[in-house]
Structure formats: C-alpha cells, structure tokens
Amino acid sequence: MRKPYVILIGSASGIGKSTIASQLAKELNIKHLIESDFIRAVVRGIIGKEYAPALHSSSYDAYKSLRNKGNYKSYEDLVSAGFDEHASYVIPGLEKIIQRAITDYDDIIIEGVHLVPGLIDIEQFKDYAEIYFFVLSSDEESHKERFVKRAIQIHRGGKQLDFFTENRIIHNHLLHEAEKNNVSIIKTESIDKSIEQILTIINKSCMNIKLTNSIDELKDVVDIIINQNNGSIEKIIYSLKGFKDPLIRDVKVSDYDSAKRFIENIDKNDNVRQDLSNLYNISKYRELLVCAANNEVLEKIKKELTDKGFVYHE
C-alpha cells in the first residue's frame, strides 16, 4: 500500500492557490481539503491578542505589531519578519492536522499563505506519508490583476488593495524560502498548466530518452519537454567516448523560465558554450530522464522529439 498523500500549497494572497487546490483535489479524488485560514481562526480563539498581536493581525500587516522594528535593514525584511511571526502561530495546528491525516491514513491537501518553507517541519512526516510541497508564483502584473478581482469578490477591496505591496513582498519571501528549502515552485500562468506541472511531480511518470541534438537545438528540446508538455528534466547522462562510466548530472528542471535563462546564458557566455560544446563532442548521446503527468504525455514528448530528429537510434 502506498503512503497517504499530504499535499501542501502555499502562496501569497491572490495568486490562485484555492482554485488550484480545489481542482487538484478533484483530479486526485482527495476529499480532505483544508485552508490554513480556518486553523488561524481556531488558534485566535485560544491565544488572546495581548499575547500574540501578530496572530490577530493580517499576514500582510503583522509587521506593525513587532516590538523590534528598528532592527531590520529594509522594509522588505520587516514585512517578511512580521509575516513569519504571524504564520508561526498557525503552523503547529497545521502539523497536528497532518499527523491526524496520517494516523487515519487519509489523503489531504492543505492550502494557505501560512505554509512557509523552512517554518513547517515536513521532515517529521516523510517516513509515514508522501509529502509534496508547492509554492505558487506569479509575475507582478498578473498578480495584481488577480489580486484586484479577488479583493472585489470578497468585498474587502479597499483594504486589500492598500496592501498589495506588502503581499508582493510576502510573495517574494515565499519564493526565496522555497528555493532555499528545495520546495517546488509552480508558475500560475494558467490553472490547467499549473495542475499538469503539479501532477508531473506527484505522479512521476518517467522515461529515459537518448538525444543527439546540437547546442543550437537545445532550446527546441527544452521547449518540447517543458513548455509545450509541462514535463520536467530530472537527470542528464552523458555517455563519454573513452570513459567507462558516464557523467551524470541531476538537474530537476520543470520551470521553463529557469531553463530559458540557462540557454540564454549559453548564448551570451562563450566559455560556457565552449565547455558544453566540448562535452557534446565527446559524448555519443545525451540520455535525459524525462518526467510528465502520465505515460500518454511521455509518449507524446518522445514522438515530438523523434519527429524533430533529436532521438538517438542504436
């Protein structure tokens, strides 16, 4: 029997985590979906404002309750510290819910702004559950557009919009903590694409594909795997002429923007391009461990790479 799923989805307000979490629950047939705001409400009823003023503030203005405001070098650091203080009161309750779900062998999805990488201790559950932690991201323009719509829908538009800058600081803080703690970052360009990227990580249908593309064709390879089919490249194995053992690189790239930046760096940096060219010249082929949402998508990726003439044939 597989371990129960514990799926955590965090982001700043207005990114789309509730919509994505709800759709993901349907895709995976998970009946337990909890918002961290409900846990915050319970904890507020237990701990009074005089003991935890940050808890009784909103996530975006909790910094106002900090006693040592002068100790922070920037406004961003101050807002982030207030946010962490606010979230720290909610996280023990979230961890208790995770423990109960594991005890009852129930799959669960928890979503909310309070899911801060590094603050919530997921290591304690890894032997007993399949833990998946995602932080959602958005460019500033799209975030603001969704933020305005959300603020209008919940009838608190004025107050919410007044604190968009602070919510954007929280967004960036969560991304920084996600990168530091090896938590997957999912861009929210569209609901369907975000769901497929998440399912690629959860379902982990993978295939080794041998390629003989050139450096100039690397952009097309990445475009087919990551951009067009929401797949990921987990590992690259170079079969080197004259060497008994292959060169293996763990890359774990599922974000097209990150892959695009890598390719742009190759184009701009002659030394990097030359090093990679030398590696290509002494390798018979590159074997990529490619993962996708399901086997059907994997076969589609392989066919498109084959049609382009990139696949190595023995």
C-alpha positions in Angstrom: 0.0 0.0 0.0 1.2 3.5 -0.8 1.6 6.1 1.9 -1.2 8.7 2.2 -0.7 11.9 0.2 0.0 15.1 2.1 0.0 18.0 -0.4 0.8 21.5 0.7 0.1 24.5 -1.5 1.3 27.9 -0.3 1.4 31.3 -1.8 0.7 35.0 -1.1 -2.9 36.2 -1.3 -4.4 36.5 -4.8 -2.1 34.0 -6.6 -4.7 31.3 -7.2 -3.9 28.6 -4.6 -7.5 28.0 -3.6 -8.6 27.4 -7.2 -5.6 25.2 -7.9 -6.0 23.2 -4.7 -9.7 22.6 -5.4 -9.0 21.4 -8.9 -6.2 19.2 -7.8 -8.4 17.6 -5.1 -10.8 16.7 -7.9 -8.1 15.3 -10.2 -6.7 13.1 -7.4 -10.0 12.3 -5.8 -8.9 13.7 -2.4 -11.8 14.6 -0.1 -9.9 16.4 2.6 -9.1 20.0 1.6 -8.3 22.5 4.3 -7.5 26.2 4.2 -4.9 27.4 6.7 -7.2 30.5 7.4 -9.6 28.1 9.3 -6.8 26.9 11.5 -5.8 30.5 12.2 -9.3 31.3 13.3 -9.2 28.4 15.8 -5.8 29.5 17.2 -7.0 33.1 17.5 -9.8 31.8 19.7 -7.3 30.1 22.0 -4.5 32.7 22.2 -5.5 36.2 23.1 -4.4 39.3 21.2 -2.4 40.6 24.1 -0.2 37.5 24.0 0.1 37.2 20.1 -0.7 40.5 18.4 0.9 39.3 15.1 -1.5 36.4 15.0 -4.5 38.7 15.4 -3.2 40.9 12.5 -3.4 40.0 8.8 -0.5 38.3 7.2 0.4 41.5 5.3 0.4 43.9 8.2 1.6 41.7 11.0 4.9 43.6 10.9 3.2 46.5 12.6 2.9 44.5 15.8 6.7 43.7 16.0 8.4 45.3 19.0 11.9 45.5 17.4 11.1 47.2 14.1 14.3 49.2 14.2 16.4 46.1 13.9 15.5 45.4 10.3 17.6 46.7 7.5 14.8 47.2 5.0 11.0 47.4 4.8 11.0 44.1 2.9 12.8 42.4 5.8 10.4 44.0 8.3 7.3 42.8 6.4 8.8 39.3 5.9 9.6 39.0 9.7 6.1 40.1 10.6 4.6 37.6 8.2 6.8 34.8 9.6 5.7 35.7 13.1 2.1 35.6 12.1 2.5 32.2 10.3 4.4 30.7 13.2 1.3 30.6 15.4 -0.7 28.7 12.8 1.9 26.1 11.8 1.7 23.9 14.9 -2.0 23.4 14.2 -1.3 22.5 10.6 1.3 20.0 11.7 -1.3 18.4 14.1 -3.8 18.1 11.2 -1.2 16.4 9.0 -0.4 14.0 11.9 -4.1 13.1 12.2 -4.5 12.6 8.5 -1.5 10.2 8.5 -2.9 8.3 11.6 -6.2 7.9 9.8 -4.5 7.0 6.5 -6.3 9.9 4.7 -5.0 11.8 1.8 -5.1 15.6 2.4 -4.5 18.9 0.7 -3.7 22.0 2.8 -3.5 25.4 1.2 -2.8 28.8 2.5 -0.5 31.7 3.0 0.8 30.2 6.3 2.6 27.3 4.6 6.1 28.8 4.8 9.0 26.6 3.7 11.5 26.2 6.5 9.0 27.0 9.2 6.7 24.0 8.7 8.6 20.8 9.6 7.8 18.2 6.9 10.7 16.0 7.6 8.9 14.5 10.6 6.3 13.1 8.3 8.4 11.7 5.4 8.6 8.2 6.7 4.8 8.0 7.0 3.4 10.0 4.1 4.1 11.1 0.5 4.8 14.7 1.2 4.5 17.2 -1.7 5.1 20.9 -1.0 4.4 23.6 -3.7 4.7 27.3 -3.6 2.8 29.2 -6.3 4.3 32.2 -8.1 3.1 34.9 -10.5 4.6 37.9 -12.3 3.7 41.2 -10.7 1.2 42.3 -13.4 -0.8 39.1 -13.3 -0.7 39.0 -9.5 -2.1 42.5 -9.3 -4.9 41.7 -11.8 -5.9 38.6 -9.8 -5.5 40.5 -6.6 -7.9 43.2 -7.7 -10.5 40.6 -8.8 -10.2 38.7 -5.5 -10.4 41.8 -3.4 -13.7 42.8 -5.2 -15.1 39.2 -4.8 -14.6 39.1 -1.0 -15.9 42.7 -0.6 -12.7 43.9 1.1 -11.3 45.6 -2.0 -10.0 48.8 -0.5 -8.1 47.4 2.4 -6.7 44.5 0.3 -5.5 46.8 -2.5 -3.9 49.2 0.0 -1.5 46.3 1.0 -0.7 44.9 -2.5 3.0 46.0 -2.0 3.2 44.0 1.2 1.6 41.0 -0.4 4.1 41.2 -3.2 6.9 41.2 -0.6 5.4 38.1 1.0 5.2 36.5 -2.5 8.9 37.1 -3.0 9.8 36.0 0.5 8.0 32.7 0.0 9.8 32.1 -3.3 13.1 32.8 -1.6 12.3 30.3 1.2 11.1 27.7 -1.3 14.4 27.9 -3.2 16.4 27.7 0.0 14.4 24.7 1.2 14.2 22.8 -2.1 10.4 23.3 -2.4 8.9 23.1 -5.9 7.8 26.5 -7.3 4.9 26.4 -9.7 4.1 29.4 -12.0 0.4 30.2 -12.3 0.2 31.2 -16.0 -3.0 29.1 -16.3 -4.9 26.7 -14.0 -4.6 23.8 -16.4 -0.9 24.2 -16.9 -0.2 24.6 -13.1 -2.2 21.4 -12.4 -0.3 19.5 -15.0 3.0 20.6 -13.6 2.0 19.5 -10.1 0.7 16.2 -11.4 4.0 15.7 -13.2 5.8 15.9 -9.9 3.2 13.8 -7.9 2.6 11.0 -10.5 6.2 11.0 -11.7 5.7 9.0 -14.9 9.3 9.0 -16.3 11.2 7.7 -19.3 14.9 7.7 -20.4 15.3 9.3 -23.8 18.6 9.3 -25.7 19.2 12.5 -27.7 21.7 13.7 -30.3 20.6 17.3 -30.6 23.2 20.1 -31.1 23.7 23.0 -28.7 21.7 25.3 -31.0 18.8 22.7 -30.9 18.8 22.6 -27.1 16.2 25.3 -27.0 13.8 23.2 -29.1 14.3 20.2 -26.8 13.5 22.2 -23.7 10.5 23.8 -25.4 9.0 20.4 -26.3 9.6 18.8 -22.9 8.9 21.7 -20.5 7.0 24.5 -22.3 4.7 22.5 -24.6 4.1 19.4 -22.5 4.6 20.6 -18.9 7.2 17.9 -18.3 10.5 18.0 -16.4 14.1 17.0 -17.0 15.3 15.2 -13.9 18.7 14.0 -14.9 21.1 14.1 -17.8 23.5 11.2 -18.5 26.5 11.8 -20.9 27.9 8.7 -22.5 31.5 9.8 -23.0 33.8 8.3 -25.6 36.8 6.6 -24.0 35.3 6.6 -20.5 33.9 3.5 -18.8 31.5 5.4 -16.5 29.0 8.0 -17.8 28.8 11.6 -16.5 25.6 12.0 -14.6 24.0 15.4 -13.7 20.9 15.8 -11.5 19.2 18.9 -12.9 15.5 18.6 -11.8 14.2 21.4 -14.2 10.5 21.8 -14.6 10.3 25.6 -14.8 10.6 26.9 -18.4 11.8 30.3 -17.3 14.8 28.7 -15.4 15.6 26.5 -18.4 15.3 29.5 -20.7 17.7 31.5 -18.6 20.2 28.7 -18.8 20.0 28.6 -22.5 20.4 32.4 -22.7 23.5 32.1 -20.5 25.0 29.7 -23.1 24.3 32.1 -25.9 25.8 35.0 -24.0 28.8 33.3 -22.5 31.4 32.0 -24.9 33.3 30.0 -22.3 30.1 28.2 -21.1 29.2 27.5 -24.7 32.6 26.1 -25.5 32.6 23.8 -22.4 29.2 22.4 -23.3 30.3 22.0 -26.9 33.4 20.0 -25.8 31.1 17.8 -23.7 28.8 17.2 -26.6 31.7 16.4 -28.9 33.0 13.5 -26.7 29.5 12.1 -25.9 27.8 9.7 -28.2 24.4 10.9 -27.0 22.7 12.6 -24.0 20.3 10.4 -22.1 17.6 12.5 -20.4 15.4 11.3 -17.6 12.1 13.0 -18.6 9.0 13.0 -16.4 5.5 14.0 -17.2 1.9 13.9 -15.8 1.3 10.4 -17.3 2.6 7.9 -19.8 0.5 9.3 -22.6 2.2 12.7 -22.3 5.6 11.0 -22.2 4.9 9.2 -25.4 3.8 12.5 -27.0 7.1 14.1 -25.9 9.2 11.2 -27.3 7.3 11.4 -30.6 7.8 15.1 -31.0 11.5 14.8 -30.2 11.7 12.0 -32.8 9.9 14.0 -35.4 12.5 16.7 -34.9 15.3 14.2 -35.5 16.7 14.6 -32.0 16.3 11.0 -30.8 19.3 8.6 -30.9 18.8 5.3 -32.6 21.1 2.4 -31.7 
